Amino acid sequence: MSENKLSQPSALLTILIITFFFIMQNLSGVLIFLIATLTPVLCCDWLGHYSHLSNKSMTLLRLMGAEDSKHDSPLSFPYKFYRRIQNNTVESQLVFIRDSLELIEGLYLHNDHSSVAWDTDRTDRFLMTLERQREGISRCLSTKRRADSRLRKYYRRLETLLHTGGSSASWEMIRVVTYGHLHQLDLLVNFMVKQQKH
């Protein structure tokens, strides 16, 4: 009889342990799903800080170059990228912004801009501000996914222009084009913030 009394609590304990692990497994699955789903939305709070950094990077970029610089790019500006991304998910928009900032940063970090007489301190501060923007957006993403390959191809063509030209005029053209991209990214973030409020 004492065996039955011992085995009943033991069986009950086993059932409780199995039930606990089952519930925890399901809760962790739900929790992982919620984190993956809500991270881009919750991080949009960070987007409120984006405009300040965006204004700072555009100001530094503008001050780096000649005031009367009107260098046209042989590549047409890809406004269609920015129009198209507005119709995508928040996560896709964040990926687009992160990748754009990374590609812009790459133009300046991986190329020799000694041929242009930019203030070194301003250029460094510009790059640090870009990095802060990119890192802030990256923290909002739970994905390693990349933006559309057409965006990367566009920036590769810009880089090719630098390699073939490499002159002060080529760098001024890149600076002007970069300003256009930063402005469009700022408009996209403002659009996202307005969408979040609705």
Helices and strands as residue ranges (DSSP letters): H 2-43, H 47-64, H 79-85, H 90-109, H 120-139, H 149-164, H 168-197
